[in-house]
Amino acid sequence: MFDKITLGISKVASFLEKVVKYAAMAVLVVLLCAIFFQVVRRVITGKSYTEIEELSIVMAAWLGFLTLAYAARKRVHVRIDVFASKLPLSVQRLLDILVSGVTLYASLELVRYGWALAQKKVQVPLAILPINAGWWYIAFPIGMAFTSFFLFEHILQEIKTLRDEKKGSAMEGLA
């Protein structure tokens, strides 16, 4: 049963990884085009659009939280493995589960905090753009929700790997 649940969650995580990746790429392309246009306009006319500057800030927030989630999924974030690499493999896995669990708790708290912050800002208009600040702040809980899900999936995979290793060593002991 645990294996089926883990497999199902892994499939959902793989799908969400693609969603996050393509959303981040789309935001990055639009952000780069907007900034390029802004630079060209400033060089040619000496003036810039404040709307593009405000839009760039909103898009940078979205990009930051989406790439954070993607880094958590790919496990490419900064980790210090000098100490852990000297431990036995099963202890390394347990330590990884512990660190991921603490990080998961923190990311869930950030989802809660980000949601509360976005709710407060939903009625506040941005200075220039004709949208409210909620569109800026909602990137926080959405990005952290993706991060939380990816961390949860990683923890389940590590538990499954530990369980499978334990089964394997028990089978070797019987043979």
URNORNOR-V81549 format. One record per backbone hydrogen bond with DSSP energy under -1.0 kcal/mol. CO is the residue of the C=O (numbers start at 1). NH is the residue of the N-H. If there is no record, write none. Layout:
BEGIN
CO&NH ; CO&NH
END
This chain:
BEGIN
1&5 ; 2&6 ; 3&7 ; 4&8 ; 5&9 ; 6&10 ; 7&11 ; 8&12 ; 9&13 ; 10&14 ; 11&15 ; 12&16 ; 13&17 ; 14&18 ; 15&19 ; 16&20 ; 17&21 ; 18&22 ; 19&23 ; 20&24 ; 21&25 ; 22&26 ; 23&27 ; 24&28 ; 25&29 ; 26&30 ; 27&31 ; 28&32 ; 29&33 ; 30&34 ; 31&35 ; 32&36 ; 33&37 ; 34&38 ; 35&39 ; 36&40 ; 37&41 ; 38&42 ; 39&43 ; 40&44 ; 41&45 ; 42&46 ; 49&53 ; 50&54 ; 51&55 ; 52&56 ; 53&57 ; 54&58 ; 55&59 ; 56&60 ; 57&61 ; 58&62 ; 59&63 ; 60&64 ; 61&65 ; 62&66 ; 63&67 ; 64&68 ; 65&69 ; 66&70 ; 67&71 ; 68&72 ; 69&73 ; 70&74 ; 71&76 ; 81&85 ; 83&86 ; 84&87 ; 88&92 ; 89&93 ; 90&94 ; 91&95 ; 92&96 ; 93&97 ; 94&98 ; 95&99 ; 96&100 ; 97&101 ; 98&102 ; 99&103 ; 100&104 ; 101&105 ; 102&106 ; 103&107 ; 104&108 ; 105&109 ; 106&110 ; 107&111 ; 108&112 ; 109&113 ; 110&114 ; 111&115 ; 112&116 ; 113&117 ; 114&118 ; 115&119 ; 116&120 ; 117&121 ; 121&124 ; 124&133 ; 131&126 ; 132&135 ; 133&137 ; 134&138 ; 137&140 ; 138&142 ; 139&143 ; 140&144 ; 141&145 ; 142&146 ; 143&147 ; 144&148 ; 145&149 ; 146&150 ; 147&151 ; 148&152 ; 149&153 ; 150&154 ; 151&155 ; 152&156 ; 153&157 ; 154&158 ; 155&159 ; 156&160 ; 157&161 ; 158&162 ; 159&163 ; 160&164 ; 161&165 ; 162&166 ; 163&167 ; 164&168 ; 165&169 ; 166&170 ; 167&171 ; 168&172 ; 169&173 ; 170&174 ; 171&175
END
